Amino acid sequence: MDELDDLYQEIILDHNKHPRNRGELADADRVAEGDNPLCGDEIRVFVKLDNDRIAAVKFTGEGCAISKASASIMTQAVMGKTIPEAEAEIQKVHDLLTGEHACECSFDHDGELAALGGVRKFPQRVKCATLAWHALDAALKGKGHISE
C-alpha cells in the first residue's frame, strides 16, 4: 500500500471513529432515510436549508465503517453549499465510485472526499459508501426514503 492509500485509509478510520455532524437536526427542513438490506446499513440524513443553501446537515444511523465515514465526509463536503453545488458533489462521488473510468480526485483539490476513491477497489462496498449520498439526494429532492 502506498502513502496515499495509507492516508485515505486513515481518513476513513478517523471519520468512522469520530464522525462529524452525527445526530438529529430538530429543525430540519428535509429528512430522508436510506437502507441497504443486503448488509444492514441504515442512514438518516437531516438537512436545514437557508433559501437554496445547506445551512446544516447531520446524519444518524448504523452501518459499517465505510458507510459511517462516507456520511461524515458527506456532511462536511456539502455544508454551506447551494443545492446545485451539493448535487454536483453527489454526482462527483457517484462518478468516483461507479463511473466507467476512475474519476481523478486528489486530496489537494477534493479534500477528504478523495479518500472515498479507495472504496472503488472493493466493488461490494460501493453501496456502503454511496448510501448517505443517495439519502442526501433524496432529501434535497423532497423524497423520504431510498433503498439500495
N, CA, C and O atoms as a DFTB+ gen file, in Angstrom:
592 C
 N C O
     1  1       0.853      -1.176       0.000
     2  2       0.000       0.000       0.000
     3  2       0.896       1.235       0.000
     4  3       1.840       1.311       0.787
     5  1       0.618       2.189      -0.859
     6  2       1.458       3.367      -0.909
     7  2       1.006       4.409       0.118
     8  3      -0.012       4.228       0.786
     9  1       1.766       5.495       0.237
    10  2       1.473       6.522       1.244
    11  2       0.095       7.135       1.061
    12  3      -0.590       7.426       2.042
    13  1      -0.321       7.336      -0.192
    14  2      -1.633       7.925      -0.449
    15  2      -2.746       6.985       0.016
    16  3      -3.717       7.435       0.623
    17  1      -2.617       5.692      -0.259
    18  2      -3.600       4.723       0.225
    19  2      -3.638       4.711       1.754
    20  3      -4.711       4.613       2.350
    21  1      -2.470       4.811       2.384
    22  2      -2.413       4.866       3.851
    23  2      -3.151       6.087       4.374
    24  3      -3.892       5.992       5.352
    25  1      -2.954       7.240       3.730
    26  2      -3.624       8.472       4.140
    27  2      -5.132       8.326       3.996
    28  3      -5.881       8.689       4.902
    29  1      -5.580       7.796       2.864
    30  2      -7.009       7.620       2.638
    31  2      -7.613       6.673       3.671
    32  3      -8.709       6.919       4.175
    33  1      -6.900       5.592       3.986
    34  2      -7.396       4.643       4.982
    35  2      -7.483       5.316       6.353
    36  3      -8.437       5.080       7.093
    37  1      -6.507       6.143       6.698
    38  2      -6.538       6.868       7.970
    39  2      -7.749       7.803       8.038
    40  3      -8.381       7.925       9.087
    41  1      -8.069       8.458       6.926
    42  2      -9.217       9.371       6.883
    43  2     -10.508       8.599       7.118
    44  3     -11.352       9.027       7.905
    45  1     -10.666       7.473       6.447
    46  2     -11.870       6.652       6.615
    47  2     -11.979       6.183       8.066
    48  3     -13.055       6.270       8.659
    49  1     -10.903       5.694       8.636
    50  2     -10.933       5.213      10.016
    51  2     -11.239       6.340      10.993
    52  3     -11.993       6.147      11.947
    53  1     -10.660       7.516      10.764
    54  2     -10.905       8.659      11.647
    55  2     -12.376       9.080      11.598
    56  3     -12.980       9.321      12.643
    57  1     -12.952       9.169      10.411
    58  2     -14.362       9.558      10.284
    59  2     -15.288       8.489      10.865
    60  3     -16.371       8.815      11.351
    61  1     -14.884       7.233      10.825
    62  2     -15.688       6.182      11.434
    63  2     -15.656       6.301      12.956
    64  3     -16.697       6.212      13.607
    65  1     -14.473       6.501      13.522
    66  2     -14.334       6.578      14.980
    67  2     -14.854       7.899      15.548
    68  3     -15.372       7.942      16.664
    69  1     -14.712       8.968      14.776
    70  2     -15.098      10.305      15.235
    71  2     -15.946      10.986      14.161
    72  3     -15.516      11.964      13.549
    73  1     -17.159      10.461      13.937
    74  2     -17.987      11.021      12.859
    75  2     -18.356      12.480      13.127
    76  3     -18.717      12.855      14.243
    77  1     -18.257      13.276      12.093
    78  2     -18.630      14.687      12.169
    79  2     -20.122      14.815      11.870
    80  3     -20.670      14.077      11.051
    81  1     -20.761      15.753      12.541
    82  2     -22.166      16.083      12.288
    83  2     -23.098      14.887      12.473
    84  3     -24.072      14.729      11.737
    85  1     -22.794      14.061      13.446
    86  2     -23.662      12.917      13.744
    87  2     -24.693      13.346      14.775
    88  3     -24.357      13.966      15.784
    89  1     -25.927      13.016      14.517
    90  2     -27.018      13.331      15.426
    91  2     -28.207      13.852      14.653
    92  3     -28.126      14.098      13.450
    93  1     -29.304      14.015      15.351
    94  2     -30.510      14.525      14.710
    95  2     -30.450      16.042      14.614
    96  3     -29.757      16.701      15.389
    97  1     -31.177      16.575      13.666
    98  2     -31.299      18.017      13.469
    99  2     -32.778      18.338      13.661
   100  3     -33.589      18.141      12.756
   101  1     -33.118      18.837      14.851
   102  2     -34.519      19.012      15.241
   103  2     -35.298      19.924      14.295
   104  3     -36.483      19.693      14.055
   105  1     -34.657      20.944      13.761
   106  2     -35.372      21.892      12.900
   107  2     -35.103      21.663      11.414
   108  3     -35.138      22.604      10.621
   109  1     -34.835      20.414      11.042
   110  2     -34.539      20.078       9.643
   111  2     -35.735      20.375       8.742
   112  3     -36.886      20.131       9.103
   113  1     -35.431      20.907       7.563
   114  2     -36.457      21.126       6.544
   115  2     -36.711      19.867       5.730
   116  3     -37.814      19.646       5.230
   117  1     -35.685      19.055       5.605
   118  2     -35.770      17.844       4.783
   119  2     -35.101      16.692       5.530
   120  3     -34.051      16.859       6.150
   121  1     -35.724      15.538       5.458
   122  2     -35.185      14.329       6.080
   123  2     -35.392      13.186       5.096
   124  3     -36.457      13.071       4.490
   125  1     -34.391      12.354       4.939
   126  2     -34.535      11.162       4.104
   127  2     -33.764      10.015       4.742
   128  3     -32.739      10.212       5.395
   129  1     -34.284       8.825       4.534
   130  2     -33.665       7.617       5.056
   131  2     -33.179       6.763       3.901
   132  3     -33.753       6.764       2.812
   133  1     -32.126       6.047       4.165
   134  2     -31.637       5.083       3.202
   135  2     -31.230       3.817       3.920
   136  3     -30.722       3.863       5.041
   137  1     -31.453       2.694       3.279
   138  2     -31.006       1.441       3.875
   139  2     -30.503       0.511       2.790
   140  3     -30.929       0.557       1.636
   141  1     -29.593      -0.322       3.207
   142  2     -29.055      -1.353       2.337
   143  2     -29.366      -2.681       3.011
   144  3     -28.622      -3.119       3.889
   145  1     -30.466      -3.333       2.608
   146  2     -30.873      -4.568       3.279
   147  2     -29.867      -5.708       3.138
   148  3     -29.899      -6.648       3.932
   149  1     -28.985      -5.647       2.160
   150  2     -28.003      -6.718       1.981
   151  2     -26.969      -6.742       3.090
   152  3     -26.484      -7.810       3.465
   153  1     -26.622      -5.555       3.628
   154  2     -25.595      -5.531       4.673
   155  2     -26.094      -4.938       5.983
   156  3     -25.401      -5.013       6.997
   157  1     -27.285      -4.352       5.977
   158  2     -27.846      -3.807       7.203
   159  2     -27.546      -2.348       7.476
   160  3     -27.956      -1.825       8.512
   161  1     -26.840      -1.672       6.572
   162  2     -26.568      -0.247       6.765
   163  2     -27.870       0.544       6.719
   164  3     -28.707       0.320       5.845
   165  1     -28.037       1.466       7.658
   166  2     -29.195       2.362       7.695
   167  2     -28.706       3.765       8.013
   168  3     -27.972       3.974       8.979
   169  1     -29.117       4.719       7.198
   170  2     -28.702       6.106       7.373
   171  2     -29.925       7.003       7.269
   172  3     -30.811       6.772       6.447
   173  1     -29.961       8.014       8.101
   174  2     -30.991       9.050       8.018
   175  2     -30.251      10.378       7.924
   176  3     -29.377      10.673       8.740
   177  1     -30.610      11.175       6.921
   178  2     -29.957      12.453       6.672
   179  2     -30.945      13.585       6.958
   180  3     -32.095      13.547       6.519
   181  1     -30.482      14.583       7.694
   182  2     -31.276      15.750       8.061
   183  2     -30.642      16.983       7.422
   184  3     -29.434      17.193       7.532
   185  1     -31.457      17.794       6.755
   186  2     -30.947      18.988       6.078
   187  2     -31.764      20.203       6.503
   188  3     -32.994      20.177       6.471
   189  1     -31.074      21.257       6.897
   190  2     -31.691      22.558       7.178
   191  2     -31.248      23.497       6.074
   192  3     -30.053      23.699       5.856
   193  1     -32.232      24.078       5.370
   194  2     -31.940      24.978       4.257
   195  2     -32.129      26.428       4.658
   196  3     -32.983      26.760       5.481
   197  1     -31.323      27.275       4.067
   198  2     -31.490      28.724       4.146
   199  2     -31.606      29.175       2.701
   200  3     -30.600      29.360       2.015
   201  1     -32.839      29.349       2.243
   202  2     -33.147      29.522       0.820
   203  2     -32.690      28.267       0.097
   204  3     -33.217      27.191       0.378
   205  1     -31.728      28.354      -0.828
   206  2     -31.274      27.128      -1.502
   207  2     -29.892      26.695      -1.019
   208  3     -29.214      25.915      -1.687
   209  1     -29.480      27.197       0.130
   210  2     -28.169      26.856       0.683
   211  2     -28.334      25.910       1.882
   212  3     -29.252      26.071       2.686
   213  1     -27.447      24.938       1.988
   214  2     -27.478      23.999       3.109
   215  2     -26.856      24.685       4.321
   216  3     -25.642      24.874       4.394
   217  1     -27.712      25.053       5.265
   218  2     -27.260      25.736       6.474
   219  2     -26.738      24.740       7.509
   220  3     -25.847      25.060       8.295
   221  1     -27.299      23.539       7.502
   222  2     -26.866      22.490       8.425
   223  2     -27.238      21.144       7.833
   224  3     -28.237      21.009       7.126
   225  1     -26.417      20.156       8.134
   226  2     -26.692      18.784       7.693
   227  2     -26.106      17.839       8.734
   228  3     -24.973      18.006       9.184
   229  1     -26.901      16.849       9.103
   230  2     -26.475      15.844      10.074
   231  2     -26.972      14.478       9.619
   232  3     -27.790      14.369       8.706
   233  1     -26.464      13.449      10.271
   234  2     -26.915      12.097       9.954
   235  2     -26.985      11.256      11.219
   236  3     -26.291      11.513      12.202
   237  1     -27.836      10.254      11.165
   238  2     -27.889       9.222      12.195
   239  2     -27.908       7.884      11.479
   240  3     -28.090       7.819      10.263
   241  1     -27.723       6.835      12.232
   242  2     -27.822       5.517      11.647
   243  2     -26.716       4.605      12.088
   244  3     -25.805       4.989      12.822
   245  1     -26.823       3.396      11.621
   246  2     -25.848       2.364      11.934
   247  2     -25.378       1.728      10.640
   248  3     -26.123       1.619       9.666
   249  1     -24.143       1.318      10.657
   250  2     -23.605       0.656       9.482
   251  2     -22.134       0.377       9.652
   252  3     -21.561       0.563      10.725
   253  1     -21.548      -0.065       8.592
   254  2     -20.124      -0.391       8.603
   255  2     -19.281       0.878       8.645
   256  3     -19.805       1.987       8.542
   257  1     -17.989       0.707       8.794
   258  2     -17.063       1.836       8.882
   259  2     -17.132       2.714       7.638
   260  3     -17.102       3.940       7.750
   261  1     -17.223       2.117       6.470
   262  2     -17.258       2.894       5.234
   263  2     -18.548       3.704       5.149
   264  3     -18.523       4.865       4.739
   265  1     -19.656       3.113       5.527
   266  2     -20.935       3.808       5.492
   267  2     -20.924       5.029       6.410
   268  3     -21.326       6.119       6.004
   269  1     -20.463       4.843       7.643
   270  2     -20.422       5.956       8.594
   271  2     -19.410       7.015       8.178
   272  3     -19.688       8.212       8.261
   273  1     -18.246       6.580       7.733
   274  2     -17.227       7.541       7.319
   275  2     -17.696       8.348       6.115
   276  3     -17.473       9.557       6.053
   277  1     -18.334       7.697       5.172
   278  2     -18.831       8.390       3.989
   279  2     -19.886       9.427       4.369
   280  3     -19.891      10.531       3.824
   281  1     -20.777       9.083       5.298
   282  2     -21.801      10.034       5.754
   283  2     -21.146      11.232       6.433
   284  3     -21.559      12.372       6.223
   285  1     -20.135      10.974       7.239
   286  2     -19.428      12.048       7.924
   287  2     -18.723      12.971       6.922
   288  3     -18.821      14.195       7.016
   289  1     -18.019      12.373       5.972
   290  2     -17.335      13.153       4.927
   291  2     -18.353      13.947       4.124
   292  3     -18.111      15.102       3.773
   293  1     -19.497      13.325       3.831
   294  2     -20.549      13.988       3.059
   295  2     -21.020      15.261       3.757
   296  3     -21.160      16.306       3.122
   297  1     -21.264      15.172       5.066
   298  2     -21.778      16.357       5.758
   299  2     -20.805      17.519       5.657
   300  3     -21.216      18.668       5.491
   301  1     -19.526      17.225       5.758
   302  2     -18.533      18.294       5.653
   303  2     -18.420      18.824       4.225
   304  3     -18.184      20.013       4.012
   305  1     -18.589      17.941       3.260
   306  2     -18.421      18.340       1.857
   307  2     -19.545      19.248       1.370
   308  3     -19.322      20.084       0.494
   309  1     -20.756      19.098       1.926
   310  2     -21.892      19.868       1.399
   311  2     -22.332      21.023       2.292
   312  3     -23.143      21.849       1.874
   313  1     -21.815      21.091       3.503
   314  2     -22.198      22.166       4.419
   315  2     -21.910      23.526       3.790
   316  3     -20.792      23.793       3.349
   317  1     -22.938      24.388       3.755
   318  2     -22.780      25.740       3.220
   319  2     -22.941      25.847       1.715
   320  3     -22.934      26.949       1.166
   321  1     -23.083      24.723       1.049
   322  2     -23.226      24.747      -0.418
   323  2     -24.682      24.968      -0.806
   324  3     -25.599      24.686      -0.034
   325  1     -24.871      25.475      -2.014
   326  2     -26.220      25.591      -2.554
   327  2     -26.686      24.192      -2.962
   328  3     -25.881      23.266      -3.056
   329  1     -27.975      24.049      -3.202
   330  2     -28.489      22.751      -3.643
   331  2     -27.802      22.307      -4.940
   332  3     -27.378      21.154      -5.018
   333  1     -27.669      23.169      -5.968
   334  2     -26.959      22.715      -7.175
   335  2     -25.501      22.328      -6.903
   336  3     -24.995      21.382      -7.507
   337  1     -24.826      23.041      -6.009
   338  2     -23.443      22.674      -5.672
   339  2     -23.399      21.322      -4.963
   340  3     -22.512      20.510      -5.223
   341  1     -24.358      21.081      -4.067
   342  2     -24.421      19.791      -3.369
   343  2     -24.731      18.672      -4.357
   344  3     -24.165      17.583      -4.264
   345  1     -25.632      18.943      -5.307
   346  2     -25.940      17.935      -6.329
   347  2     -24.704      17.615      -7.166
   348  3     -24.514      16.470      -7.578
   349  1     -23.871      18.607      -7.417
   350  2     -22.625      18.376      -8.151
   351  2     -21.674      17.501      -7.328
   352  3     -20.981      16.650      -7.886
   353  1     -21.636      17.701      -6.020
   354  2     -20.802      16.858      -5.152
   355  2     -21.320      15.419      -5.156
   356  3     -20.533      14.473      -5.191
   357  1     -22.637      15.257      -5.121
   358  2     -23.243      13.924      -5.173
   359  2     -22.841      13.232      -6.480
   360  3     -22.474      12.057      -6.475
   361  1     -22.909      13.950      -7.577
   362  2     -22.528      13.380      -8.870
   363  2     -21.040      13.043      -8.904
   364  3     -20.647      12.023      -9.470
   365  1     -20.216      13.891      -8.301
   366  2     -18.773      13.634      -8.268
   367  2     -18.494      12.321      -7.529
   368  3     -17.683      11.514      -7.982
   369  1     -19.159      12.110      -6.403
   370  2     -18.961      10.875      -5.635
   371  2     -19.475       9.677      -6.430
   372  3     -18.839       8.624      -6.456
   373  1     -20.608       9.839      -7.065
   374  2     -21.146       8.760      -7.901
   375  2     -20.144       8.393      -8.993
   376  3     -19.868       7.214      -9.214
   377  1     -19.605       9.390      -9.666
   378  2     -18.615       9.136     -10.721
   379  2     -17.344       8.514     -10.148
   380  3     -16.759       7.610     -10.746
   381  1     -16.926       9.007      -8.985
   382  2     -15.720       8.498      -8.335
   383  2     -15.843       7.003      -8.032
   384  3     -14.890       6.242      -8.200
   385  1     -17.025       6.602      -7.586
   386  2     -17.203       5.231      -7.127
   387  2     -17.772       4.277      -8.166
   388  3     -17.506       3.076      -8.111
   389  1     -18.552       4.792      -9.114
   390  2     -19.232       3.885     -10.041
   391  2     -19.010       4.213     -11.508
   392  3     -19.476       3.480     -12.380
   393  1     -18.315       5.288     -11.793
   394  2     -18.109       5.679     -13.181
   395  2     -17.302       4.661     -13.955
   396  3     -16.509       3.907     -13.389
   397  1     -17.516       4.652     -15.253
   398  2     -16.807       3.710     -16.122
   399  2     -15.299       3.901     -16.018
   400  3     -14.539       2.933     -16.017
   401  1     -14.879       5.142     -15.931
   402  2     -13.460       5.457     -15.783
   403  2     -13.257       6.094     -14.418
   404  3     -14.061       6.919     -13.984
   405  1     -12.207       5.721     -13.761
   406  2     -11.930       6.265     -12.434
   407  2     -11.833       7.786     -12.505
   408  3     -11.113       8.338     -13.337
   409  1     -12.554       8.436     -11.639
   410  2     -12.528       9.893     -11.535
   411  2     -11.205      10.293     -10.889
   412  3     -10.765       9.678      -9.918
   413  1     -10.599      11.297     -11.423
   414  2      -9.348      11.774     -10.859
   415  2      -9.639      12.757      -9.731
   416  3      -9.930      13.927      -9.978
   417  1      -9.561      12.288      -8.524
   418  2      -9.733      13.141      -7.355
   419  2      -8.408      13.197      -6.628
   420  3      -7.673      12.211      -6.569
   421  1      -8.115      14.340      -6.084
   422  2      -6.885      14.484      -5.323
   423  2      -7.188      15.126      -3.985
   424  3      -8.137      15.899      -3.852
   425  1      -6.377      14.800      -3.002
   426  2      -6.557      15.363      -1.677
   427  2      -6.409      16.876      -1.719
   428  3      -7.126      17.592      -1.019
   429  1      -5.474      17.369      -2.544
   430  2      -5.258      18.816      -2.647
   431  2      -6.482      19.538      -3.196
   432  3      -6.812      20.635      -2.744
   433  1      -7.149      18.937      -4.156
   434  2      -8.297      19.587      -4.806
   435  2      -9.631      19.234      -4.155
   436  3     -10.488      20.103      -3.991
   437  1      -9.814      17.979      -3.786
   438  2     -11.106      17.492      -3.314
   439  2     -11.166      17.235      -1.812
   440  3     -12.220      16.862      -1.296
   441  1     -10.065      17.425      -1.106
   442  2     -10.056      17.198       0.332
   443  2     -10.326      15.750       0.672
   444  3      -9.966      14.841      -0.076
   445  1     -10.963      15.548       1.807
   446  2     -11.197      14.196       2.305
   447  2     -12.138      13.382       1.421
   448  3     -12.190      12.157       1.526
   449  1     -12.874      14.060       0.557
   450  2     -13.750      13.368      -0.386
   451  2     -12.947      12.377      -1.235
   452  3     -13.456      11.319      -1.607
   453  1     -11.716      12.716      -1.535
   454  2     -10.859      11.846      -2.348
   455  2     -10.618      10.498      -1.682
   456  3     -10.348       9.510      -2.364
   457  1     -10.711      10.448      -0.353
   458  2     -10.472       9.195       0.358
   459  2     -11.493       8.120      -0.024
   460  3     -11.203       6.926       0.055
   461  1     -12.679       8.546      -0.434
   462  2     -13.700       7.569      -0.831
   463  2     -13.303       6.818      -2.094
   464  3     -13.829       5.738      -2.363
   465  1     -12.388       7.372      -2.865
   466  2     -11.941       6.713      -4.088
   467  2     -11.355       5.338      -3.844
   468  3     -11.419       4.473      -4.717
   469  1     -10.784       5.126      -2.667
   470  2     -10.212       3.826      -2.339
   471  2     -11.250       2.717      -2.291
   472  3     -10.914       1.545      -2.458
   473  1     -12.511       3.075      -2.064
   474  2     -13.582       2.084      -1.992
   475  2     -13.810       1.436      -3.352
   476  3     -14.278       0.299      -3.432
   477  1     -13.489       2.141      -4.392
   478  2     -13.676       1.626      -5.760
   479  2     -12.984       0.278      -5.948
   480  3     -13.414      -0.534      -6.767
   481  1     -11.919       0.040      -5.195
   482  2     -11.171      -1.212      -5.291
   483  2     -11.955      -2.395      -4.716
   484  3     -11.587      -3.552      -4.916
   485  1     -13.047      -2.084      -3.996
   486  2     -13.858      -3.117      -3.346
   487  2     -15.310      -2.955      -3.784
   488  3     -16.112      -2.371      -3.055
   489  1     -15.662      -3.466      -4.971
   490  2     -16.997      -3.239      -5.543
   491  2     -18.149      -3.595      -4.600
   492  3     -19.199      -2.953      -4.643
   493  1     -17.967      -4.599      -3.760
   494  2     -19.034      -4.991      -2.846
   495  2     -19.291      -3.935      -1.775
   496  3     -20.311      -4.007      -1.090
   497  1     -18.398      -2.954      -1.609
   498  2     -18.550      -1.919      -0.585
   499  2     -19.019      -0.581      -1.154
   500  3     -19.244       0.365      -0.400
   501  1     -19.168      -0.493      -2.475
   502  2     -19.581       0.767      -3.103
   503  2     -20.943       1.226      -2.588
   504  3     -21.137       2.414      -2.331
   505  1     -21.880       0.304      -2.435
   506  2     -23.209       0.692      -1.930
   507  2     -23.114       1.245      -0.509
   508  3     -23.886       2.127      -0.133
   509  1     -22.184       0.736       0.268
   510  2     -21.972       1.264       1.622
   511  2     -21.535       2.725       1.551
   512  3     -22.011       3.565       2.315
   513  1     -20.635       3.012       0.634
   514  2     -20.090       4.363       0.520
   515  2     -21.066       5.348      -0.107
   516  3     -20.984       6.546       0.162
   517  1     -21.985       4.869      -0.934
   518  2     -22.901       5.783      -1.621
   519  2     -24.229       5.972      -0.891
   520  3     -24.999       6.866      -1.243
   521  1     -24.509       5.158       0.107
   522  2     -25.815       5.190       0.765
   523  2     -26.177       6.576       1.296
   524  3     -27.265       7.075       1.007
   525  1     -25.300       7.197       2.054
   526  2     -25.590       8.524       2.623
   527  2     -25.779       9.562       1.521
   528  3     -26.609      10.461       1.648
   529  1     -25.017       9.439       0.451
   530  2     -25.114      10.388      -0.651
   531  2     -26.458      10.260      -1.366
   532  3     -27.050      11.262      -1.766
   533  1     -26.942       9.015      -1.525
   534  2     -28.262       8.809      -2.113
   535  2     -29.353       9.359      -1.193
   536  3     -30.339       9.930      -1.659
   537  1     -29.168       9.181       0.118
   538  2     -30.144       9.727       1.072
   539  2     -30.135      11.248       1.023
   540  3     -31.197      11.867       1.090
   541  1     -28.972      11.858       0.909
   542  2     -28.898      13.317       0.769
   543  2     -29.613      13.766      -0.492
   544  3     -30.374      14.734      -0.464
   545  1     -29.377      13.076      -1.590
   546  2     -30.041      13.414      -2.850
   547  2     -31.560      13.338      -2.689
   548  3     -32.285      14.216      -3.156
   549  1     -32.034      12.282      -2.025
   550  2     -33.472      12.140      -1.790
   551  2     -33.997      13.283      -0.916
   552  3     -35.070      13.824      -1.181
   553  1     -33.256      13.645       0.105
   554  2     -33.671      14.746       0.983
   555  2     -33.750      16.042       0.207
   556  3     -34.717      16.787       0.361
   557  1     -32.764      16.334      -0.620
   558  2     -32.755      17.574      -1.389
   559  2     -33.916      17.618      -2.387
   560  3     -34.410      18.692      -2.734
   561  1     -34.342      16.440      -2.841
   562  2     -35.453      16.373      -3.794
   563  2     -36.810      16.207      -3.106
   564  3     -37.843      16.088      -3.766
   565  1     -36.792      16.201      -1.762
   566  2     -38.040      16.097      -1.011
   567  2     -38.609      14.697      -0.941
   568  3     -39.787      14.522      -0.631
   569  1     -37.790      13.694      -1.225
   570  2     -38.220      12.290      -1.106
   571  2     -37.810      11.795       0.269
   572  3     -36.824      12.270       0.834
   573  1     -38.547      10.860       0.801
   574  2     -38.292      10.455       2.166
   575  2     -37.485       9.202       2.371
   576  3     -36.888       9.035       3.435
   577  1     -37.438       8.295       1.381
   578  2     -36.773       7.026       1.619
   579  2     -36.184       6.466       0.332
   580  3     -36.788       6.562      -0.737
   581  1     -35.017       5.891       0.448
   582  2     -34.404       5.172      -0.667
   583  2     -33.912       3.833      -0.130
   584  3     -33.604       3.710       1.055
   585  1     -33.841       2.855      -0.984
   586  2     -33.322       1.563      -0.606
   587  2     -32.342       1.130      -1.672
   588  3     -32.654       1.146      -2.863
   589  1     -31.171       0.749      -1.244
   590  2     -30.108       0.348      -2.174
   591  2     -30.309      -1.077      -2.609
   592  3     -29.518      -1.600      -3.393
